[in-house]
């Protein structure tokens, strides 16, 4: 084992040498698709809710020299290692387990720990996580997720969940794509979240800083081998003699492949540091190739092609018990493996250093301090298991911090003495101390050479809430080792109880909304004033004594309106409410093929269709109406059939028509100034004026099968078969084009914050920023059927070809799935004004809440297959079926139905500016009672 001094307890990450790591299925990097990363706060109870807002960082006192200038933290090309017990913040149920942090949530809850990694302004290149399982085995459901604070997007980048003991991620590729993992103070924040009921010990987190000057590809792995084992395949290879290799990327496919980015090729999530893994079984086997990835995100050429077959599954009850997460240098400890016939224990991630032991007992070398990662290969018959453990070999003993306060409760104002004088140091003396008084992780007072802060008086003038205040004490000894302890003080008194209601809860931009906090109370005082933060940005926009105010929300979105109530003592509490502010409806009832740029399915003309009791039916004998129709601001119907576009006036008389050299792609788009934009398979996007005269044409790099959509910046977004998304200005000039993604035959979607989402021909979802740069990819278990819809918060919704509805958050993490019997229409879900979703399967229509919960469903008889779903402002839903039109009320009950003479072409319909229902080649005119 390479030696490196371990200064146990230093808040800064330490320079250490790793003894090795391994895992069966490592984590994936964010640019690769993964389907099972949870939302940041899923399953987390309110009392320990994960801080979804990114940390507001600040300098620690020891990072500032005597002149007030920040001193440099330790950085190098080596690994910066932070012990698990040295968390920055953690949920209350996290405990110390030696040098590790034990995350052991109760059933149905979550535990989390947040780490501040000082990198002195260097972005992270690679990231390693080491965990041990105190129960002795990796149990089903003992998963943990990893997040990195991305200050470029203002969100956490989530990975996982995982269950392997040694995990490697490569955030360098995300940094190169624009991610910023450094706070304003130059630190990286990493979070670990455990949402299962099985505990784990987080031993440590290692980060290697990114070297942007290193662009050299690492050497490729060689000597690959794939052996069938029970329930899977054991994959192994030879590690190249390259010390900068962080791990190995494994790509696999059902067919042989040369390029790892070819369609159908998937990546096993993440990087394997140990040159081997157990691949799950595939019925017909799997072709795979392995690449080296270095700490700076550089990827080698793929190694030789391997074919992985498997044997019938059998169960091996393997267990691995780690006697201790840490041990002083020179003291002995053991790893105890059980359940197999033969064991190999590999050091430094190198199988050539493996020692074989039939007893399952292994005594690691603890003569030198350092981080020792041990890989365990267990074999019983045809079954093989790869696992591992991490041991911290320490030098010196930490001091023992002991924090208390007197008094620890009372009525404000309360004069409290925070006391750390009971702290001890077994092998030296305590030389410095300090306090984080508000429990935010940043220490308020600190002196590394004096004991002046062991006792610290503080006057608490306001109530601290039901959980009280949890200051932490930090002490440092003469060897530079430190420890911390917490105390708790509760300042009694009841805070105001605040309730906030918004009326209406949803509406349109420019509308007036009433914010009502009149139900708020102060149990032992009186509310004296209110502060209003209308947009939720943390700034108080208005103050006063009125509990009810009105506000005009000008911008579309989902602001978190907030009110703070102050009682006569100045004590305060707050409440928030989401306001759904929809964009003003477009003048056209179908801005582009029945959906706007977010593909919500909302229309501009939302008539109260429930009042219609009779309908008269006409037929367009001229064949003017075609497969796709839209309407411009003057009420003219624009219809496309094959290569011809035809425009009808609002009285259904002919306005003009135009035939193009090739077929028209999906639907045209009618701009607000009357310009009609038409995509064609001859590679051109055409712009026509109100009389049908060509204004310009832009030639893309391939056929345009998808229709154009309006971008939030006023330009047009166009997907192309050549695999690129084009942004075209309204005067026909290229603004930008993305790099090649994959064959694109569906229109893009764009959120209100600018992110662009497009589904390729293989049903994978790709996310781009507002300038066309790649953010992330997502591949579901089956093909995504159509364009995705985007709600006001930026959440993503799409249907799968056969099973149902899926929602992702804006970072591409799975929020929920809703199973249906089978999608028939292959259409995007409709997002109504209140955020609920409308979706159809073979013979039913469903309304689902934004959280993926059932609201109602309606089944149809007479062989009706629902294709199009169009809601009005009151929540009634117009259902277009193959031979029927039906109207449901907001609760899903049938109001009326009308049999259609001819089958609806493309199963689509819309309501025009006069309240007429246009469908296929037919029109229904409503007749009032």
KEBAFI-714909 format. One record per residue (C-alpha): x, y negated, z. Coordinates in steps of 0.001 Angstrom, whole numbers, padded with zeros to 6 digits, always signed. Each point is the difference from the previous one (the first is absolute). Example, Ala and Ser with C-alpha at 12.3 -4.5 7.8 and 13.67 -1.06 7.14 Angstrom:
! residues 2
+012300+004500+007800 +001370-003440-000660 
//
This chain:
! residues 929
+000000+000000+000000 +001353-003415-000934 +000304-002114+003108 -001387-003481+000461 -000432-001761+003290 -003595-000164+001195 -000740-003057+002134 -003277+001244+001369 -002703-002604+000278 +001364-002802-002174 -002887-001855-001642 +001972-000378-003212 +000233+003065-002229 +003269+001797+000577 +002630+001179-002447 -000066+003772+000203 +000968+003004-002039 -002780+002459-000724 +000638+003674+000617 -002561+001093-002572 -003718+000172-000732 -002540+002159-001759 -003674+000425-000541 -002388+002022-002040 -001828-002821-001818 +001561-003443+000493 -001759-003328-000414 -000424-001640-003353 +001095-003433-001028 -002776-002522-000485 +000256-000132-003785 -000974+003673-000235 -003636+001106+000282 -001271+001352+003257 -003561+000498+001056 -000101+000540+003712 +001475-003045+001738 -002522-001302+002527 -001070-003568+000492 +002078-001705+002644 -002657-000045+002688 -001924+003172-000843 -001086+001775+003160 +001736-002472+002273 -002122-001040+002989 -000454-003709+000593 +002021+000062+003223 +003137+001111-001865 -000860-001227-003494 +002944-000046-002382 +001090-003609-000714 -000976-000073-003674 +001235-003601-000311 +003735-000098-000670 +002146-000899+003025 +000814-003657+000551 +003703+000277+000643 +002324-002220+001996 +003581-000006+001224 +000825+001999+003078 +002061-002049+002508 +003059+002187-000544 -000127-000822-003729 +000747-003673+000687 +003465-001220+001026 +000784-002898+002327 -000463-002496-002829 -003492+001288-000857 +001177+001717-003160 -000969+003550-000695 +002792+002470+000407 +000403+002869-002456 -001441+003380+000757 +001992+003077-000792 -000300+000941-003671 +001952+002317-002240 -000510+002474-002753 -000447+002649+002681 -003208+001000+001683 -001541-002398+002553 -001614+002236+002589 -002621-000921+002606 -001067+002452+002709 -003660+000827+000381 -000228-001417+003524 +001204-003387-001252 -003315-001024-001516 -000879-003646-000543 -003702+000492+000768 -002051+003152+000599 -003490+001115+000896 -000536+000529+003751 +000007+003795-000298 +003581+000193-001338 +002504+001291+002592 +003752+000416+000144 +001296+003549-000466 +003696-000428+000668 +001340-002106-002864 -003133+000790-002039 -003509-001435-000060 -002792+002502+000640 -003093-000743-002058 -002794+002162+001403 -003440-001397-000844 -003200+001403+001407 -002291+001859-002385 -001476-002374-002569 +002341-002852+000948 +003372-001273-001195 +003376-000929+001461 +002450-002381-001644 +003430-001484+000543 +001422-003022-001802 +003762-000529-000510 +001945-003162-000802 +003101+000863-002050 +002546-002872-000179 +001643+000088-003452 +001377-003572-000152 -001842-000783-003191 +000754+003260-001824 -002990+001869-001395 -000356+003692+000957 +001346+002436-002579 -000951+003318+001596 -001939+000921+003100 +000211+003155+002118 -002396+001156+002706 +000921+002717+002538 -002649+001688+002129 -000094+003002+002324 -003084+002003+000938 -000193+000497+003777 -002467+002881-000323 +002570+001978-001966 -001474+000076-003513 -001342-002178-002750 -003694+000544+000542 -002729-000598-002514 -001183-003557+000383 +003131-001221+001794 +000496-002666-002639 +001530-003455+000210 -000060-002915-002415 +002739-002550-000630 -000470-003665-000928 +002376-002790-000985 -001070-003642+000346 -000005-001520-003498 +000159-003778+000357 -000348-000455-003778 -003565+001347+000062 -000842-000743+003632 -000889+003660+000537 +001480+003186+001422 +001273+002509-002580 -001225+003357+001305 +001431+003475-000657 -001295+003379+001106 -001244+001729+002002 +002928+002386+000443 +000869+002796+002424 +003677+000756-000722 +002647-000719+002643 +002415-001823-002351 -001522-002484-002412 +001715-002202-002589 -001546-002920-001904 +001593-002213-002651 -001509-003501+000215 +002822-001352-002212 -002097+000597-003130 -002816-002077+001480 +002418-002816+000839 +001186+000007-003599 -003659-000283-001052 -000570-003078+002163 -000701+001293+003502 +001436-002070+002857 +000532+002018+003167 +001672-002812+001972 -001726-002288+002459 +000738-003710+000242 +002794+000905+002419 +001546+002576-002329 -001283+003116+001766 -001791+003095-001285 -003068+001281+001859 -000847+003710-000175 -003013+001674+001597 -000779+003632+000832 -003643+001006+000465 -001227+003368+001305 -003707+000714-000387 -000119+003698+000916 -000461+001506+003438 +003406+001752-000106 +002887-001960+001529 +003384-000655-001558 +003199-001601+001216 +001344-002737-002263 +003740+000406+000544 +001169-002845-002175 -000161-002076-003175 +003015-000493-002251 +000276-002686-002687 +002758-000480-002570 +000125-003621-001291 -000439-000531-003728 +003048-000864-002095 -001386-001811-003054 +003371+000081-001745 -000044+003808-000211 -001709+001042-003238 +001940+003213-000595 -001958+003224-000285 +000971+002689+002500 +001158+003408-001124 -002751+002491-000825 -000527+003106+002136 +001140+003310-001454 -000458+003708+000548 -003750-000045+000479 -001872+003134+001023 -003670+000817+000566 -000914+003167+001899 -003559+001186+000530 -000886+000323+003679 -003222+000706+001837 -002495-002739-000827 +002415-002102-002081 +003511-000382-001408 +003305-000735+001690 +001869-002593-002034 +003706-000597+000555 +002791-001816-001801 +003596-001166+000459 +000490-003500+001344 +002392-002151-002062 +003157-001295+001632 -001437-003507+000272 -000211-001516+003483 -002461-002663-001180 -002765+002508-000821 -002993-000686+002250 -001996+002994-001140 -001521+001882-002884 -003122-000609-002078 -001829+003129-001173 -002231-000295-003100 -002241+002835-001145 -002565+000842-002667 -002075+002886-001314 +001988-000198-003282 +003702-000462-000766 +001033-003660-000213 +003024-002161-000755 -001005-003391+001422 -001184-000205+003590 -002417-002823-000928 -001749+002087-002662 -003782+000471+000303 -000902+002845+002332 +003275-000134+001934 -000409-000503+003744 +002496-000674+002755 +000161+001746+003338 -000482-002939+002350 +003229-001631+001048 +003616+001006+000148 +001477+003186+001465 +003323-000659+001738 +000655+003706+000491 +000582+001707-003395 -002963+002310+000316 -003705+000159+000700 -002971+002338+000023 -002337-000799-002884 -003676+000957+000406 -001399+002701-002234 -001506-000749-003411 -002038+002797-001642 +001912-000166-003306 +003317-001141+001415 +001683-003359-000448 +002871-001445-002043 +002199-002415+001915 +003101-002163-000238 +001965-001716+002767 +001680-003431+000028 +002345-001669+002457 -001031-003384+001372 +002496-002266+001739 -000553-002544+002771 -000504-002767-002567 -002776+001712-001926 +002167+001157-002912 -001159+003329-001446 +002158+002610-001708 -000789+001968-003126 -002245+003001+000722 +001673+003274+000839 -000676+003233-001853 -003559+001226-000507 -001185+002509+002617 -003141+002119+000082 -001598+000584+003379 -002164+003087+000515 -001522+001155+003274 -000919+003148+001910 -003277+000739+001790 -000355-002066+003136 +000774+001408+003419 +000088-001757+003326 +003212-000414+002029 -000507-001310+003538 +003167-002064+000022 +000824-002213+002963 +002875-002324+000812 +000499-001392+003498 +002424-002837+000658 +001093+000028+003643 +000645-003739-000010 -000077-002848-002494 +003320-001266+001335 +002972+001265+001979 +003125-001710+001408 +003195+000748-001901 +001657+003158+001301 -003183+001464+001455 -001626+003034-001619 -003518+000419-001348 -001735+002551-002205 -002438+000325-002885 -002285+003019+000428 -001572+001425-003168 -002470+002873-000005 -002272+002024-002270 +002534+001083-002646 +002590+002726-000592 +002877-002240-001046 +000901-003655+000555 +002484-002385-001562 +000880-003300+001640 +001570-002550-002375 +001890-003117+001093 +000316-003272-001910 -002632+001168-002489 +002599+002317-001557 -000984+003692-000397 +003698+000859-000309 +000354-000849+003691 -002866+002267+000989 +000387+002409+002899 -002087+003161+000111 -001577+001187+003251 -002386+002915+000339 -000966-001016+003529 -001374-003388-001029 +002096-001831+002607 +002336-002727-001197 +002423-002084+002073 +000917-003196-001878 +003384-001644+000384 -000451-002859+002491 +003630-000979+000487 -000315-003277-001943 -002776-002598+000225 -002193-000470-003045 -003260+000945-001686 -000086+003704-000753 -002593+001177-002530 -000327+003780-000170 -001827+001918-002715 -001452+003391+000886 -000730+002656-002605 -002037+002899+001383 -000700+003211-001927 -002320+002903+000767 -000580+002429-002861 -001154-002050-002989 -000823-003017+002161 +002397-002944+000228 -000406-003119+002120 +002084-003179-000121 -000167-002235+003043 +002376-002020+002113 +000714-002096+003057 +001977-003090+000956 +002238-000350+003037 +001469-003241+001340 +003400+000553+001619 +000516-002989+002267 +002994-001627+001655 -000583-001777+003285 -003210-000440+001964 -002540-002695-000513 -000910-002161+002974 -003477+000549+001407 -002248-003052-000233 -002697-000281+002689 -002563-002768-000521 -002691-001139+002397 -002026-003143+000709 -001494-001562+003095 -002888-000558+000088 -001166+002204-002845 -003571-001319-000040 -001967-003026+001128 -002041-003013-001007 +001687-002723-002042 +002034-002026+000461 +002197+002855+001230 +003665-000427+000978 +001734+003304-000871 +003561+001125+000669 +001233+002493-002593 +002638+002107+001727 +002655+002311-001469 +002312+000096+003018 -000688+003712+000578 +001790+000868-003277 +003120+002205+000340 +002997+001268-001975 +001433+003402+000990 +003411-000378-001689 +000620-003748+000186 -001710-003302+000729 -002816-002004-001497 +001402-003246-001397 -002931-001629-001846 -003771-000120-000120 -002989-001667-001619 -003776+000122-000507 -002461+000203-002862 -002769-001707+001954 -002867+000214-002490 +000700+003528-001246 +000462-000973-003676 +003400+001712-000311 +002004-003243-000143 +001784-000762+003295 -000711-003421+001435 +002943-000200+002437 +003295+001896-000123 +003520-000185+001339 +002487+002780-000803 +002519-001134+002634 -002235-000966+002902 -002657+001457+002280 -001874-003282+000232 -003032+001433-001766 -000387+003163+002098 -002560-002010+001913 -002138-002428-002007 -002906-002106+001333 -002874-000891-002329 -003272-001885+000541 -002884+001703-001847 -002844-002445-000492 -002484+001957-002153 -001551+003458+000030 +002025+002688-001723 -002847+002231-001184 -001053+003502+001059 +003419+001601-000703 +001899-002829+001663 +003456-001217-000917 +002770+002567-000516 +003412-001712+000247 +003148+002066-000515 +003323-000213+001804 +003304+000631-001774 +003258+000645+001854 +003517+000555-001378 +002961+001607+001761 +003760-000502-000158 +000310+002616-002779 -002415-001901-002253 -002770+002560+000530 -003494-001213+000748 -003417+001142+001139 -003451-001506+000383 -003061+000424+002152 -003510-001405+000006 -002214-001455+002674 -003558-001264-000135 -001890-002926+001476 -003722-000662-000294 -001270-003519+000543 -003595+000484+001052 -002976-001848-001393 -002342+000801-002839 +000791-001337-003416 -002793-001293-002253 -001879+002688-001904 -000228-001213-003573 -002446+001126-002687 +000128-001311-003574 -002719+000507-002614 +000067-001209-003612 -003136-000773-001994 -000171+000968-002767 +002667+002700+000457 +000685-000093-003741 -000606-002427-002841 +001776-002015-002671 +002889-002449-000064 -001172-003549+000563 -002827+001149+002239 -000711-001215+003528 +000350+002544+002789 -001112-000328+003625 +002456+001166+002675 -001822+000679+003251 +001774+000531+003350 -003031-000910+002132 -000193+003504+001481 +003401-000497+001655 +000162-000233+003790 +002493-000599+002798 -000915+002365+002890 +001482-002095+002795 +000158-003461-001590 -001487-001976-002903 +001172-000271-003600 +001169-003554-000555 +001127-000078-003632 +000605+002009-003157 +002848+000111-002482 -000724+001144-003563 +002477+001644-002361 -002139+000420-003105 +002515+001759-002256 +001737+002106+002674 +003444-001437-000694 +000709-000715+003681 -000563-003763-000259 -002947-001554+001830 -001964-001944-002626 -002629-001523+002270 -000756-000399+003721 -003072-001083+001885 -002665+000902+002503 -002504+001373-002534 -000393+003781-000027 -001516+000016-003502 +001728-001584-002992 -000387+000059-003767 +002859+000433-002437 +000299+000064-003787 +002333+002768-001221 +001333-001234-003335 +002317+002880-000835 -001055+003583-000712 +001382+002606+002361 -000646+001590+003375 +001225-002531+002576 +000148+001058+003651 -001849-002919+001571 +001031-000426+003637 -001406-001905+002969 +001831-000645+003281 -002141-000772+003031 +001538-002016+002877 -001544-000109+003459 +000344-002964+002355 +003238+001466+001431 +001579+000188-003444 -000198+003800-000140 -000737+001260-003469 -001182+002981-002003 -000702+000379-003691 -002101+001957-002461 +000272+000542-003746 -002458+000795-002764 +000622+000809-003648 -001766-002239-002521 -000454+001552-003434 +000306-002918-002434 -000629+001316-003501 +001109-001949-003072 -002737-002037-001664 -001788+002234-002549 +001244-000452-003538 -002358-001658-002462 -000080+003275-001887 -001857+002798+001755 +002707+002354-001292 +003282-001899-000021 +001767+003006-001454 -001589+003382-000575 -002123-000234+003128 +002733-001047+002398 +002188-002970+000779 +003772+000037+000374 -000401+001919+003285 -002333+002526-001684 -002650-000464+002678 -002926+000784-002299 -001680-003203+001207 -001822-002050-002630 -000525-003717-000420 -003808+000114-000312 -001332+001819+003044 -003780-000118-000312 -002361+001272+002733 -000914+003015-002110 -002234+001448+002694 -002830-002298-001144 -000203+001622-003423 -003021+002283-000247 -000343+000453-003772 +002490-000107-002868 -000421-000384-003777 +002477+001782-002224 +001421-001166-003328 +002454+001638-002371 +002875-001687-001782 -000792+001462-003429 +002836-002027-001468 +002433+001992+002070 +001389-003201+001443 +000558+001387+003450 +002825+002470+000292 +002024+001965+002429 +001287-002928+002053 -001725-003357+000502 +000877-003142+001929 -001642-003400+000203 +001566-003449-000244 -000945-003123+001933 -002631-000959-002602 -001933+003246+000406 +001264+001500-003272 +000380+003772-000111 +003374+001182-001291 -000020+003604-001199 +002801+002199-001312 -000442+003103-002141 +003058+001770-001448 +001971-002787-001778 -002797-002597-000133 -001002-002629+002508 -003473-001550-000296 -001421-002953+001871 -003735-000624+000605 -001517-003252+001170 -002081+000016+003174 -003139+000377-002169 +001580+003158-001492 +000617-001607-003400 +003362+000600-001704 +002724-002550+000762 +003034+001524-001729 +001937+003227-000422 +003576+000948-000792 +001704+003232-001047 +003587+000727+001027 +002649+002202-001687 -000384+002691+002669 -002263+001111+002821 -000686-002325+002905 +001355+001102+003371 -002671+000347+002685 -001785-003329+000533 +000702-003576-001115 +000260-002784+002546 -002023-003224-000232 +001975-002883+001492 -001641-002925+001820 +000626-002326-002990 -001803+002315-002443 +003168+001609-001384 -000380+003738-000644 +003085+002157+000547 +000132+003342-001821 +002583+002788+000375 +000579+002265-002996 +001848+003184-000777 +002053-001884-002643 +002149-001236+002939 -001642-003480-000012 -001887-002016+002596 -002218-002449-001911 -001558-003270+001192 -003138-001202-001836 -001761-003325+000445 -003763-000425+000530 -000619+000326-003762 +002112+003149-000421 +003059-001728-001486 +003370+001411+000990 +001977-002303+002309 +003034+002227+000413 +001195+003603+000187 +002681+001472+002257 +001677+003232-001124 +000953+002397+002788 +002286+003019-000173 -002701+002581-000582 -003729+000602-000523 -002312-001890+002358 -002608+002530+001125 -000907-001863+003197 -001842-003299+000066 +001534-003249+001305 -000832-001270+003488 +000323-003489+001488 +002927-000560+002376 -000330-002123+003128 +002494-002526-001445 -002235-000654-003033 +001907+002204-002439 -000991+003383-001443 +001212+003442+001059 +000251+002641-002702 +001032+003651+000423 +001629+001680-002978 +000543+003571-001163 +003742-000818-000079 -000074+000234+003820 +000226-003714+000742 -002304-002583+001504 +000084-003339-001864 -000919-003392+001418 -001152-002273-002851 -000786-003694+000327 -003263-001398-001347 +001917-001496-002934 +001363+003407-001029 +003528-000099+001446 +001699+002693+002047 +000351-000980+003660 +001626+003273+001083 -000116+003711-000683 +000710+002807+002420 +002552+002735-000401 -001269+003203-001543 -002183+001990+002390 -001849+002739-001891 -002617+000125-002765 -002762-002456+000981 -003531+000284-001368 -001944-001719+002800 -000236-003682+000923 +001990-001349+002958 -001587-001210+003240 +001290-002952+002016 -000549-000920+003639 -000655-003538+001199 +003575-000138+001316 +001402+000858-003432 +000969+003692+000195 -000763+001894-003233 -001088+003644-000139 -000205+002187-003091 -000809+003700-000490 +002026+001887-002613 -001266+002673-002369 +001020+002734+002462 -002139-001537+002732 +002787-001543+002133 -000322-003432+001561 +002765-002591-000392 +000256-003249+001978 +001729-003130-001325 +000479-003436+001477 -001461-003123-001639 +003055-000197-002286 -000162+003616-001144 +002730+001402+002255 -000556+003514+001256 -001103+000308+003640 -001012+003633+000495 -001637+003020-001650 -002665+002346+001296 -000888+003476-001231 -003098+001616+001453 -000636+003741+000206 -001938-000279-003248 -000376-002469-002843 -001388-003466+000698 -003039-000382-002233 -000238-003710-000852 +001202-003484+000916 +000194-000740+003717 -002121-002616+001733 +001532-002531+002414 -001900-001529+002919 +000478-003441+001529 +002608+001284+002485 +002020+001607-002786 -001015+003591+000826 -000084+002343-002989 -002805+002404-000973 -000134+002592-002791 -001755+003219-000946 +001734+003314-000636 -001011+002150-002934 -001806+002625+002052 -000076-000524+003736 -000873-003492+001068 +000962-003489+001085 +003401-001110+001359 +001134-003226+001681 +003560-001302+000413 +001233-003062+001834 +001908-002712-001936 +003314+001752+000778 -001199+003210-001661 -000654+001929+003209 -003021+002272+000237 -002887-001515+002003 -002627+002694-000519 -001622+002401-002436 -003709+000677-000531 -000893+003333-001579 -002679+000246-002702 -001294+003076-001782 +001543-001127-003281 +000488-003258-001850 -001938-000034-003254 +000115-003560-001277 +003772-000431+000358 -000599-003652+000899 +001516-002304+002552 -001856-000355+003303 -002127-003136+000323 +000949-002329+002870 -003021-001950+001235 +000070-003439+001642 +000101+001483+003528 +002967+002219-000879 -002006+003232-000193 +000587+002334-002928 -002370+001503-002542 +001055+003181-001758 -001761+002773-001938 +000626+003700-000400 -001829+002560-002156 -003553-000711+001161 +000209-002453+002918 +000881-003576+000865 +001824-000825+003252 +000632-003104+002048 +003104+000265+002198 +001275-002500+002564 +003378-001759-000432 +001320+002401+002663 -001021+003052-002070 -003105+000839+002029 -003294+001226-001440 -002806-002606-000271 -002513+001696-002304 -000313+002268-003014 -002804+000589-002494 -000371+003065-002191 -001723-000146-003391 -002207+002585-001690 -001021+000646-003612 +003622+000539-001006 +000892-003639+000571 +003744-000533+000249 +000859-003449+001428 +002643-001845-002028 -000247-003729+000712 -000776-001592+003419 -000704-003765+000147 -001000-001698+003286 -001865-003306+000280 +000451-002640+002714 -002503+001646+002333 +001694+003386-000229 -002414+001668-002424 +001811+002279-002447 -000787+000423-003710 +000849+003583-000981 +000668+000831-003648 -000456+003691-000732 +000221+002014-003190 -003749-000430-000752 -001219-002109+002917 +000260-003413+001551 -000737-000099+003733 +000027-002648+002686 +000913+000867+003598 -000474-002326+002951 +002861-000849+002364 -000736+003142+002008 +000155+002321-003017 -003772+000519-000445 -001482+000010-003531 -001914-003196-000911 -000762+000799-003638 +001241+002107-002897 -000281-000291-003768 +000634+002710-002566 +002301-001083-002829 -000888+000922-003581 +003599+000525-001107 +002892+001242+002081 +002107-002842+001358 +003269-000246-001903 +002898+000146+002419 -002543+000032+002837 +000316-003750+000500 -002400-002894+000560 -000071-003561+001293 -002404-002830+000742 +000284-003065-002261 -000554-003679+000793 -003778+000346-000556 -000412+002994+002267 -000179+002460-002889 +001566+003411+000437 +002355+000778-002884 +000885+003658-000441 +001408+001868-002992 -001883-001230-003057 -003077-000957+002004 -001312-002869+002092 -002527-000047+002837 -001850-003222+000702 -001419-000291+003533 -003678-000863+000370 -001114-001438+003339 -003203+001335+001587 
//
